[in-house]
Amino acid sequence: MASAFVEDVLAHVDTIPAGRVTTYGAVAAAVGQGNARTVGRVMSTFGREVAWWRVVRANGTLPDFLIVDAQEHWLAEGTPVVAGAVDMSEALWT
């Protein structure tokens, strides 16, 4: 992955307000390149540098190994969560 793409993804994630989320695919669309999978790779490699818990799957979930940490952040930020997943109808930021 080109470093400009990585920087664009991380810069976009930095703009997501607290308590809101977006999807991997929406990040790709916003930066004008890549797709959900390539954004996912960027987030898995470099995401600790930004509010990674604000980028979720389209169904409001994250991989199991991230969910406990993410839920702590979601609670602290007041992100609406239902049954362990972000309530996308309330929290989606576009």
PyMOL commands that set and color helices and strands:
alter all, ss='L'
color gray80, all
select helices_A, chain A and resi 3-13+24-31+36-49+52-54+64-77+88-91
alter helices_A, ss='H'
color red, helices_A
select strands_A, chain A and resi 22-23+55-56+81-82+85-86
alter strands_A, ss='S'
color yellow, strands_A
deselect
rebuild
show_as cartoon
